[in-house]
Amino acid sequence: MPSKNATIHDVATLSGVSIGTVSAVLNRKGTVSEGTRRRVLDAISELHYRPSAAARRRLQPTTAKSVGLIVKEVNNPYFADVIFGVQDAARELGYHVLVGHTERSYDLEQRLTELLVAKDVDGLIINPLLNEDTDLSHLFEIRWTNVPLVLIESIRGIQANMVDVDNVAAAMEAVDYLVGLGHRRIVHFGGPQYSGHSEERIEGVRRAFIAHRLVMGEDDVVHAGASLEDGYRAALGYFRDREGDRPTAITCYNDLVAIGVLRALRELGLRVPEDVSVVGFDDIDVASYLSVPLTTVRMPRREIGRRATQMLIGSVEAAGKVAPEKVVLETELVVRASTAPPA
């Protein structure tokens, strides 16, 4: 990727012509000689100058309008719905979508970002993976080019369009609800380390504990992960060592973790919700069809994808002349049969 954002002035200087001549080449006007046109195009290539989407299509009129989407996992129902939302909105606006998934690999996220930019997509939507060093260099490199960018997870320290929810408030609401039922011994099964959403949900649980004057011990946050298997294994390990000191309620990073927890509790002979209440996060479709329908925080999954796409294409068609903004969408606590007052 280029190290800085080349401008039309840089192209004019390198090719030895006026800005107006560069503009004429970009707009495919017939007033420029072939030799001059070639010098300008060579300068554009050397400087990695990226004209606006409209200008690029004038240079290559057969190029389809497209956006790139990078998510952590395509096999996670949450991200599948986000992808559907992106595709729906893009289709309505006349754009194609190129999808890549990182399999929670930071190196793969970097490579996919570079690949999609090289494919000349008009803009990028990224659900970024935060590693232990929170290296955002590839995102800053996108910002240094003329590639519009929307993030679908909040990240501090980068000026970019973002679409997200208030994870802290949503997690607080889940704990508030459990406390309202009478629970005082609550444990949180958290998501992957270095996940922004996981950290925000843990912070929400912590704030709710403080608000209700509950003591959060070292064992009250379990770093489980994001998958069914993660939830299952974490719950087996946690409950097998706590015969006489069991929590009466569990909040989970997402519904997949919660479903894994439900299976482990069943194998351990613990009833839901009679012995342990369980709350998930996302409200994936299967959550309401379980043998014990899951209480969960509903995420506006498709709407996240739609709004991110609308924001991105708006920025593309405004040629980047729109200041970055953050859109925070509403969540909803959906109460089902997996929660009840403690025995």
Contacts in CASP RR format, 6 or more apart in sequence:
PFRMAT RR
TARGET T0000
AUTHOR 0000-0000-0000
METHOD contacts of the structure
MODEL  1
MPSKNATIHDVATLSGVSIGTVSAVLNRKGTVSEGTRRRVLDAISELHYR
PSAAARRRLQPTTAKSVGLIVKEVNNPYFADVIFGVQDAARELGYHVLVG
HTERSYDLEQRLTELLVAKDVDGLIINPLLNEDTDLSHLFEIRWTNVPLV
LIESIRGIQANMVDVDNVAAAMEAVDYLVGLGHRRIVHFGGPQYSGHSEE
RIEGVRRAFIAHRLVMGEDDVVHAGASLEDGYRAALGYFRDREGDRPTAI
TCYNDLVAIGVLRALRELGLRVPEDVSVVGFDDIDVASYLSVPLTTVRMP
RREIGRRATQMLIGSVEAAGKVAPEKVVLETELVVRASTAPPA
1 48 0 8 1.000
1 114 0 8 1.000
1 117 0 8 1.000
1 138 0 8 1.000
1 141 0 8 1.000
1 142 0 8 1.000
1 144 0 8 1.000
1 145 0 8 1.000
2 47 0 8 1.000
2 48 0 8 1.000
2 141 0 8 1.000
2 144 0 8 1.000
2 145 0 8 1.000
3 144 0 8 1.000
4 144 0 8 1.000
5 144 0 8 1.000
5 145 0 8 1.000
5 146 0 8 1.000
6 47 0 8 1.000
6 48 0 8 1.000
6 49 0 8 1.000
6 50 0 8 1.000
7 49 0 8 1.000
8 19 0 8 1.000
8 22 0 8 1.000
8 23 0 8 1.000
8 49 0 8 1.000
8 51 0 8 1.000
9 19 0 8 1.000
10 43 0 8 1.000
10 47 0 8 1.000
10 49 0 8 1.000
11 22 0 8 1.000
11 40 0 8 1.000
11 43 0 8 1.000
11 44 0 8 1.000
11 47 0 8 1.000
11 49 0 8 1.000
12 18 0 8 1.000
12 19 0 8 1.000
12 20 0 8 1.000
12 21 0 8 1.000
12 22 0 8 1.000
14 43 0 8 1.000
14 46 0 8 1.000
14 47 0 8 1.000
15 21 0 8 1.000
15 22 0 8 1.000
15 36 0 8 1.000
15 39 0 8 1.000
15 40 0 8 1.000
15 42 0 8 1.000
15 43 0 8 1.000
16 39 0 8 1.000
17 36 0 8 1.000
17 39 0 8 1.000
17 40 0 8 1.000
21 32 0 8 1.000
21 36 0 8 1.000
21 40 0 8 1.000
22 40 0 8 1.000
24 30 0 8 1.000
24 31 0 8 1.000
24 32 0 8 1.000
25 32 0 8 1.000
25 36 0 8 1.000
25 37 0 8 1.000
25 40 0 8 1.000
25 41 0 8 1.000
26 51 0 8 1.000
26 55 0 8 1.000
26 58 0 8 1.000
26 59 0 8 1.000
27 55 0 8 1.000
27 58 0 8 1.000
28 58 0 8 1.000
28 59 0 8 1.000
32 40 0 8 1.000
43 49 0 8 1.000
44 51 0 8 1.000
48 145 0 8 1.000
50 56 0 8 1.000
50 145 0 8 1.000
50 146 0 8 1.000
50 147 0 8 1.000
51 59 0 8 1.000
51 146 0 8 1.000
52 146 0 8 1.000
52 319 0 8 1.000
52 320 0 8 1.000
53 65 0 8 1.000
53 122 0 8 1.000
53 123 0 8 1.000
53 316 0 8 1.000
53 317 0 8 1.000
53 319 0 8 1.000
54 317 0 8 1.000
54 319 0 8 1.000
56 63 0 8 1.000
56 120 0 8 1.000
56 122 0 8 1.000
57 63 0 8 1.000
57 65 0 8 1.000
63 120 0 8 1.000
64 96 0 8 1.000
65 94 0 8 1.000
65 95 0 8 1.000
65 96 0 8 1.000
65 122 0 8 1.000
66 95 0 8 1.000
66 96 0 8 1.000
66 97 0 8 1.000
66 98 0 8 1.000
66 119 0 8 1.000
66 120 0 8 1.000
66 121 0 8 1.000
66 122 0 8 1.000
67 86 0 8 1.000
67 90 0 8 1.000
67 95 0 8 1.000
67 96 0 8 1.000
67 97 0 8 1.000
67 98 0 8 1.000
67 121 0 8 1.000
67 122 0 8 1.000
67 123 0 8 1.000
67 124 0 8 1.000
67 125 0 8 1.000
67 309 0 8 1.000
67 312 0 8 1.000
67 313 0 8 1.000
67 316 0 8 1.000
68 97 0 8 1.000
68 98 0 8 1.000
68 99 0 8 1.000
68 100 0 8 1.000
68 116 0 8 1.000
68 121 0 8 1.000
68 123 0 8 1.000
68 124 0 8 1.000
68 125 0 8 1.000
69 83 0 8 1.000
69 86 0 8 1.000
69 97 0 8 1.000
69 98 0 8 1.000
69 99 0 8 1.000
69 100 0 8 1.000
69 124 0 8 1.000
69 125 0 8 1.000
69 126 0 8 1.000
70 99 0 8 1.000
70 100 0 8 1.000
70 101 0 8 1.000
70 102 0 8 1.000
70 109 0 8 1.000
70 112 0 8 1.000
70 113 0 8 1.000
70 116 0 8 1.000
70 124 0 8 1.000
70 125 0 8 1.000
70 126 0 8 1.000
70 127 0 8 1.000
71 79 0 8 1.000
71 82 0 8 1.000
71 83 0 8 1.000
71 99 0 8 1.000
71 100 0 8 1.000
71 101 0 8 1.000
71 102 0 8 1.000
71 127 0 8 1.000
72 79 0 8 1.000
72 101 0 8 1.000
72 102 0 8 1.000
72 103 0 8 1.000
72 104 0 8 1.000
72 127 0 8 1.000
72 129 0 8 1.000
73 79 0 8 1.000
73 101 0 8 1.000
73 103 0 8 1.000
73 104 0 8 1.000
73 226 0 8 1.000
74 80 0 8 1.000
74 83 0 8 1.000
74 99 0 8 1.000
74 100 0 8 1.000
74 101 0 8 1.000
76 226 0 8 1.000
76 256 0 8 1.000
77 255 0 8 1.000
77 256 0 8 1.000
77 282 0 8 1.000
77 284 0 8 1.000
77 285 0 8 1.000
77 286 0 8 1.000
78 254 0 8 1.000
78 255 0 8 1.000
78 282 0 8 1.000
78 284 0 8 1.000
78 299 0 8 1.000
78 301 0 8 1.000
79 101 0 8 1.000
79 127 0 8 1.000
81 284 0 8 1.000
81 301 0 8 1.000
81 302 0 8 1.000
82 127 0 8 1.000
82 152 0 8 1.000
82 301 0 8 1.000
82 302 0 8 1.000
82 304 0 8 1.000
82 305 0 8 1.000
83 97 0 8 1.000
83 99 0 8 1.000
83 305 0 8 1.000
84 302 0 8 1.000
85 301 0 8 1.000
85 302 0 8 1.000
85 303 0 8 1.000
85 304 0 8 1.000
85 305 0 8 1.000
85 306 0 8 1.000
85 309 0 8 1.000
86 97 0 8 1.000
86 125 0 8 1.000
86 305 0 8 1.000
86 306 0 8 1.000
86 308 0 8 1.000
86 309 0 8 1.000
87 97 0 8 1.000
88 302 0 8 1.000
88 306 0 8 1.000
89 305 0 8 1.000
89 306 0 8 1.000
89 307 0 8 1.000
89 309 0 8 1.000
89 310 0 8 1.000
89 313 0 8 1.000
90 96 0 8 1.000
90 97 0 8 1.000
90 309 0 8 1.000
90 313 0 8 1.000
93 309 0 8 1.000
93 310 0 8 1.000
93 313 0 8 1.000
95 122 0 8 1.000
95 309 0 8 1.000
95 313 0 8 1.000
98 116 0 8 1.000
98 119 0 8 1.000
98 121 0 8 1.000
100 112 0 8 1.000
100 116 0 8 1.000
102 108 0 8 1.000
102 109 0 8 1.000
102 112 0 8 1.000
102 129 0 8 1.000
104 129 0 8 1.000
104 192 0 8 1.000
104 226 0 8 1.000
105 129 0 8 1.000
106 129 0 8 1.000
106 131 0 8 1.000
106 135 0 8 1.000
109 126 0 8 1.000
109 128 0 8 1.000
109 129 0 8 1.000
109 138 0 8 1.000
110 138 0 8 1.000
113 124 0 8 1.000
113 126 0 8 1.000
113 138 0 8 1.000
113 139 0 8 1.000
113 142 0 8 1.000
114 138 0 8 1.000
116 124 0 8 1.000
117 124 0 8 1.000
117 142 0 8 1.000
117 145 0 8 1.000
117 147 0 8 1.000
121 147 0 8 1.000
122 148 0 8 1.000
122 313 0 8 1.000
122 316 0 8 1.000
123 147 0 8 1.000
123 148 0 8 1.000
123 149 0 8 1.000
123 312 0 8 1.000
123 315 0 8 1.000
123 316 0 8 1.000
124 142 0 8 1.000
124 147 0 8 1.000
124 148 0 8 1.000
124 149 0 8 1.000
124 150 0 8 1.000
124 312 0 8 1.000
125 149 0 8 1.000
125 150 0 8 1.000
125 151 0 8 1.000
125 152 0 8 1.000
125 305 0 8 1.000
125 308 0 8 1.000
125 309 0 8 1.000
125 312 0 8 1.000
126 139 0 8 1.000
126 149 0 8 1.000
126 150 0 8 1.000
126 151 0 8 1.000
126 152 0 8 1.000
127 151 0 8 1.000
127 152 0 8 1.000
127 153 0 8 1.000
128 136 0 8 1.000
128 139 0 8 1.000
128 151 0 8 1.000
128 153 0 8 1.000
128 155 0 8 1.000
129 194 0 8 1.000
130 155 0 8 1.000
130 194 0 8 1.000
130 195 0 8 1.000
130 196 0 8 1.000
131 194 0 8 1.000
132 193 0 8 1.000
132 194 0 8 1.000
134 194 0 8 1.000
136 155 0 8 1.000
136 157 0 8 1.000
136 158 0 8 1.000
139 149 0 8 1.000
139 151 0 8 1.000
139 155 0 8 1.000
139 158 0 8 1.000
139 160 0 8 1.000
140 158 0 8 1.000
142 149 0 8 1.000
143 149 0 8 1.000
143 158 0 8 1.000
143 159 0 8 1.000
143 160 0 8 1.000
146 320 0 8 1.000
148 161 0 8 1.000
148 312 0 8 1.000
148 314 0 8 1.000
148 315 0 8 1.000
148 316 0 8 1.000
148 320 0 8 1.000
149 160 0 8 1.000
149 161 0 8 1.000
149 312 0 8 1.000
150 160 0 8 1.000
150 161 0 8 1.000
150 162 0 8 1.000
150 163 0 8 1.000
150 308 0 8 1.000
150 309 0 8 1.000
150 311 0 8 1.000
150 312 0 8 1.000
150 315 0 8 1.000
151 158 0 8 1.000
151 160 0 8 1.000
151 161 0 8 1.000
151 162 0 8 1.000
151 163 0 8 1.000
151 164 0 8 1.000
152 162 0 8 1.000
152 163 0 8 1.000
152 164 0 8 1.000
152 304 0 8 1.000
152 305 0 8 1.000
152 308 0 8 1.000
153 162 0 8 1.000
153 164 0 8 1.000
153 196 0 8 1.000
153 197 0 8 1.000
154 162 0 8 1.000
154 164 0 8 1.000
154 196 0 8 1.000
154 200 0 8 1.000
154 326 0 8 1.000
155 162 0 8 1.000
155 196 0 8 1.000
159 324 0 8 1.000
160 324 0 8 1.000
161 308 0 8 1.000
161 311 0 8 1.000
161 312 0 8 1.000
161 315 0 8 1.000
161 324 0 8 1.000
161 325 0 8 1.000
161 326 0 8 1.000
162 324 0 8 1.000
162 325 0 8 1.000
162 326 0 8 1.000
162 327 0 8 1.000
163 304 0 8 1.000
163 305 0 8 1.000
163 307 0 8 1.000
163 308 0 8 1.000
163 311 0 8 1.000
163 326 0 8 1.000
163 327 0 8 1.000
163 329 0 8 1.000
164 304 0 8 1.000
164 326 0 8 1.000
164 327 0 8 1.000
164 328 0 8 1.000
164 329 0 8 1.000
165 299 0 8 1.000
165 300 0 8 1.000
165 304 0 8 1.000
165 328 0 8 1.000
165 329 0 8 1.000
165 330 0 8 1.000
165 331 0 8 1.000
166 328 0 8 1.000
166 331 0 8 1.000
167 196 0 8 1.000
167 197 0 8 1.000
167 200 0 8 1.000
167 201 0 8 1.000
167 204 0 8 1.000
168 200 0 8 1.000
168 201 0 8 1.000
168 203 0 8 1.000
168 204 0 8 1.000
168 207 0 8 1.000
169 204 0 8 1.000
169 331 0 8 1.000
170 201 0 8 1.000
170 281 0 8 1.000
170 297 0 8 1.000
170 331 0 8 1.000
170 333 0 8 1.000
171 188 0 8 1.000
171 200 0 8 1.000
171 201 0 8 1.000
171 202 0 8 1.000
171 203 0 8 1.000
171 204 0 8 1.000
171 205 0 8 1.000
171 208 0 8 1.000
171 251 0 8 1.000
171 281 0 8 1.000
171 297 0 8 1.000
172 204 0 8 1.000
172 205 0 8 1.000
172 207 0 8 1.000
172 208 0 8 1.000
172 211 0 8 1.000
173 297 0 8 1.000
173 331 0 8 1.000
173 333 0 8 1.000
174 208 0 8 1.000
174 251 0 8 1.000
174 279 0 8 1.000
174 280 0 8 1.000
174 281 0 8 1.000
174 297 0 8 1.000
174 333 0 8 1.000
175 186 0 8 1.000
175 204 0 8 1.000
175 205 0 8 1.000
175 208 0 8 1.000
175 209 0 8 1.000
175 212 0 8 1.000
175 251 0 8 1.000
176 208 0 8 1.000
176 211 0 8 1.000
176 212 0 8 1.000
177 279 0 8 1.000
177 333 0 8 1.000
177 335 0 8 1.000
177 339 0 8 1.000
178 186 0 8 1.000
178 249 0 8 1.000
178 251 0 8 1.000
178 277 0 8 1.000
178 279 0 8 1.000
178 339 0 8 1.000
179 186 0 8 1.000
179 208 0 8 1.000
179 212 0 8 1.000
179 214 0 8 1.000
181 249 0 8 1.000
181 277 0 8 1.000
181 339 0 8 1.000
181 340 0 8 1.000
181 341 0 8 1.000
181 342 0 8 1.000
182 341 0 8 1.000
182 342 0 8 1.000
183 248 0 8 1.000
183 249 0 8 1.000
183 277 0 8 1.000
183 341 0 8 1.000
183 342 0 8 1.000
184 214 0 8 1.000
184 248 0 8 1.000
185 246 0 8 1.000
185 247 0 8 1.000
185 248 0 8 1.000
185 249 0 8 1.000
185 342 0 8 1.000
186 205 0 8 1.000
186 209 0 8 1.000
186 214 0 8 1.000
186 220 0 8 1.000
186 247 0 8 1.000
186 248 0 8 1.000
186 249 0 8 1.000
186 250 0 8 1.000
186 251 0 8 1.000
187 219 0 8 1.000
187 220 0 8 1.000
187 221 0 8 1.000
187 222 0 8 1.000
187 238 0 8 1.000
187 247 0 8 1.000
187 249 0 8 1.000
187 250 0 8 1.000
187 251 0 8 1.000
188 201 0 8 1.000
188 202 0 8 1.000
188 205 0 8 1.000
188 220 0 8 1.000
188 221 0 8 1.000
188 222 0 8 1.000
188 250 0 8 1.000
188 251 0 8 1.000
188 252 0 8 1.000
188 253 0 8 1.000
189 222 0 8 1.000
189 224 0 8 1.000
189 225 0 8 1.000
189 231 0 8 1.000
189 234 0 8 1.000
189 235 0 8 1.000
189 250 0 8 1.000
189 251 0 8 1.000
189 252 0 8 1.000
189 253 0 8 1.000
189 257 0 8 1.000
189 258 0 8 1.000
189 261 0 8 1.000
190 198 0 8 1.000
190 201 0 8 1.000
190 202 0 8 1.000
190 221 0 8 1.000
190 222 0 8 1.000
190 223 0 8 1.000
190 224 0 8 1.000
190 225 0 8 1.000
190 252 0 8 1.000
190 253 0 8 1.000
190 257 0 8 1.000
191 197 0 8 1.000
191 198 0 8 1.000
191 201 0 8 1.000
191 223 0 8 1.000
191 224 0 8 1.000
191 225 0 8 1.000
191 226 0 8 1.000
191 230 0 8 1.000
191 253 0 8 1.000
191 254 0 8 1.000
191 257 0 8 1.000
192 198 0 8 1.000
192 225 0 8 1.000
192 226 0 8 1.000
193 223 0 8 1.000
195 226 0 8 1.000
197 253 0 8 1.000
198 225 0 8 1.000
198 253 0 8 1.000
201 251 0 8 1.000
201 253 0 8 1.000
201 281 0 8 1.000
202 221 0 8 1.000
205 216 0 8 1.000
205 221 0 8 1.000
205 251 0 8 1.000
206 216 0 8 1.000
208 214 0 8 1.000
209 215 0 8 1.000
209 216 0 8 1.000
209 220 0 8 1.000
219 238 0 8 1.000
220 247 0 8 1.000
222 234 0 8 1.000
222 238 0 8 1.000
223 234 0 8 1.000
224 230 0 8 1.000
224 231 0 8 1.000
224 233 0 8 1.000
224 234 0 8 1.000
224 235 0 8 1.000
224 252 0 8 1.000
224 253 0 8 1.000
224 257 0 8 1.000
225 231 0 8 1.000
225 234 0 8 1.000
225 253 0 8 1.000
225 257 0 8 1.000
226 253 0 8 1.000
226 254 0 8 1.000
226 256 0 8 1.000
226 257 0 8 1.000
227 256 0 8 1.000
227 257 0 8 1.000
228 256 0 8 1.000
228 257 0 8 1.000
228 259 0 8 1.000
228 260 0 8 1.000
228 263 0 8 1.000
229 260 0 8 1.000
230 256 0 8 1.000
230 257 0 8 1.000
230 260 0 8 1.000
231 252 0 8 1.000
231 256 0 8 1.000
231 257 0 8 1.000
231 258 0 8 1.000
231 260 0 8 1.000
231 261 0 8 1.000
231 264 0 8 1.000
232 260 0 8 1.000
232 261 0 8 1.000
232 263 0 8 1.000
232 264 0 8 1.000
233 264 0 8 1.000
234 257 0 8 1.000
234 261 0 8 1.000
235 250 0 8 1.000
235 260 0 8 1.000
235 261 0 8 1.000
235 264 0 8 1.000
235 265 0 8 1.000
235 268 0 8 1.000
236 264 0 8 1.000
236 267 0 8 1.000
236 268 0 8 1.000
239 246 0 8 1.000
239 264 0 8 1.000
239 265 0 8 1.000
239 268 0 8 1.000
239 270 0 8 1.000
240 268 0 8 1.000
246 270 0 8 1.000
246 275 0 8 1.000
246 276 0 8 1.000
247 276 0 8 1.000
248 275 0 8 1.000
248 276 0 8 1.000
248 277 0 8 1.000
248 342 0 8 1.000
248 343 0 8 1.000
249 276 0 8 1.000
249 277 0 8 1.000
249 278 0 8 1.000
249 279 0 8 1.000
249 339 0 8 1.000
249 342 0 8 1.000
250 258 0 8 1.000
250 261 0 8 1.000
250 276 0 8 1.000
250 277 0 8 1.000
250 278 0 8 1.000
250 279 0 8 1.000
251 279 0 8 1.000
251 280 0 8 1.000
251 281 0 8 1.000
252 258 0 8 1.000
252 261 0 8 1.000
252 278 0 8 1.000
252 279 0 8 1.000
252 280 0 8 1.000
252 281 0 8 1.000
253 281 0 8 1.000
254 280 0 8 1.000
254 281 0 8 1.000
254 282 0 8 1.000
255 280 0 8 1.000
255 281 0 8 1.000
255 282 0 8 1.000
255 283 0 8 1.000
255 284 0 8 1.000
255 286 0 8 1.000
255 287 0 8 1.000
255 294 0 8 1.000
255 296 0 8 1.000
256 284 0 8 1.000
257 280 0 8 1.000
258 278 0 8 1.000
258 279 0 8 1.000
258 280 0 8 1.000
258 281 0 8 1.000
258 287 0 8 1.000
258 294 0 8 1.000
258 296 0 8 1.000
258 338 0 8 1.000
259 286 0 8 1.000
259 287 0 8 1.000
259 290 0 8 1.000
259 294 0 8 1.000
261 278 0 8 1.000
262 272 0 8 1.000
262 278 0 8 1.000
262 290 0 8 1.000
262 292 0 8 1.000
262 294 0 8 1.000
262 338 0 8 1.000
265 271 0 8 1.000
265 272 0 8 1.000
265 275 0 8 1.000
265 276 0 8 1.000
265 278 0 8 1.000
266 272 0 8 1.000
270 276 0 8 1.000
272 278 0 8 1.000
272 292 0 8 1.000
272 338 0 8 1.000
273 292 0 8 1.000
273 337 0 8 1.000
273 338 0 8 1.000
273 339 0 8 1.000
273 340 0 8 1.000
274 340 0 8 1.000
274 343 0 8 1.000
275 343 0 8 1.000
277 295 0 8 1.000
277 338 0 8 1.000
277 339 0 8 1.000
277 340 0 8 1.000
277 342 0 8 1.000
278 294 0 8 1.000
278 295 0 8 1.000
278 338 0 8 1.000
278 339 0 8 1.000
279 294 0 8 1.000
279 295 0 8 1.000
279 296 0 8 1.000
279 297 0 8 1.000
279 338 0 8 1.000
279 339 0 8 1.000
280 287 0 8 1.000
280 294 0 8 1.000
280 295 0 8 1.000
280 296 0 8 1.000
280 297 0 8 1.000
281 296 0 8 1.000
281 297 0 8 1.000
281 299 0 8 1.000
282 296 0 8 1.000
282 297 0 8 1.000
282 298 0 8 1.000
282 299 0 8 1.000
282 301 0 8 1.000
283 296 0 8 1.000
283 297 0 8 1.000
283 298 0 8 1.000
283 299 0 8 1.000
283 332 0 8 1.000
283 334 0 8 1.000
287 293 0 8 1.000
287 294 0 8 1.000
287 296 0 8 1.000
287 334 0 8 1.000
287 336 0 8 1.000
288 294 0 8 1.000
288 336 0 8 1.000
290 338 0 8 1.000
292 337 0 8 1.000
292 338 0 8 1.000
293 336 0 8 1.000
293 337 0 8 1.000
293 338 0 8 1.000
294 336 0 8 1.000
294 338 0 8 1.000
295 333 0 8 1.000
295 334 0 8 1.000
295 335 0 8 1.000
295 336 0 8 1.000
295 337 0 8 1.000
295 338 0 8 1.000
295 339 0 8 1.000
296 333 0 8 1.000
296 334 0 8 1.000
296 336 0 8 1.000
297 331 0 8 1.000
297 332 0 8 1.000
297 333 0 8 1.000
297 334 0 8 1.000
298 331 0 8 1.000
298 332 0 8 1.000
298 333 0 8 1.000
298 334 0 8 1.000
299 331 0 8 1.000
300 329 0 8 1.000
300 330 0 8 1.000
300 331 0 8 1.000
303 329 0 8 1.000
304 329 0 8 1.000
307 327 0 8 1.000
307 329 0 8 1.000
311 325 0 8 1.000
311 327 0 8 1.000
314 322 0 8 1.000
315 322 0 8 1.000
END
